[in-house]
């Protein structure tokens, strides 16, 4: 059940995010994600400290404060005690590169300012210190330490996806005639199936609303085309190939994933494409490098999302993507249906700024924790990123709404109205280096996602900034690569120095990807 407990005058608050196994029919041995908070009180306006404090179990931590418009300047450091063995970690810095989205979601009641979340592994005690710096004269109001336990899902028993269901089925490129343009009908709210609703393939026709398709429980392929193998847990894994028929089991099945090695069979039917938006904004003009020529329409704020995605003439083959069901998303956290863009004009690459020493078997838990943090700490409707990629090259569905649909995310302030966000698990600013598998996976999913909208991953595009980002002023015409780093649009170190320096290589790989159109 969901509830909150306050313990005396210590400022300790424990918040249950989901229902317990005893009252929601969860499988034995699993438990829902939990969010816990410790108030960081004190008399010194410029500093807050929390001595070593025992807590409920958690694996991800951050700090948050009441006013999401308060861009805190200062430092926040934490150290944690491992639940297994009791060893204390070194002090670790939290990053402050988060901005609530410029969309209506960012202005909703309950949205808080927050640091980036940090994955620390299973821990049962914490110590923290927050100090105002720069021009700050005080720490933010209602400062607290947020700790997330990702819970235990049936998926956690497996390292990767297993035969069955849970991954988008790759398909050969299928050419279709463009959908006719429907008569415009004013509308601002998309009508869509509830997040997490399973469907077997992309659906929709002229006038229909988008549905979360192509990821949740697709029809399994009758005959496998390759021998199942498990990807490595660490190091520089071999990137997943483009033409296998990966299929996955229901969460909890312990079978290994299918190693891509042979061409996929032809699909049994041609899936219908996304529908044309009823009120599309004039799209930005994409041009090949190095001479950008087009500009976007100048919106007064973030571009209005369409009620249904625009039609495309061709559907490129689909890279393997682990669905939200596959990584154990708690769909009860998502209160509102997704919003859709008219078109995806660009992809922004991010990093989670977390640990690089995770095992790939932990990836689903890390993503569940980030989802819980974005909803329960930041106060957003869903996880901000559209996709995640781990160091083994596995791609995971992020925000609900359908991986083949132009779902509006919350990842790059000022440009969420034009783009999709891909976040790589890890920290690439402080010594981490992205694996070859991760770089290829980013290239493949970027090529595919942009290809759905006829966008060249090696081109440039001019977009109108919908907010002051620290790099661009609201209304500026920002000429960007169609595959850009977070720092190209917003004042941040994300996606980290080594991942950012790999973006030219990733763009070339995207242009050469079999998933490019």
Order of alpha helices (4+ residues) and beta strands (2+ residues): beta-beta-alpha-beta-beta-beta-beta-beta-beta-beta-beta-beta-beta-alpha-beta-alpha-beta-beta-beta-alpha-beta-beta-beta-alpha-alpha-alpha
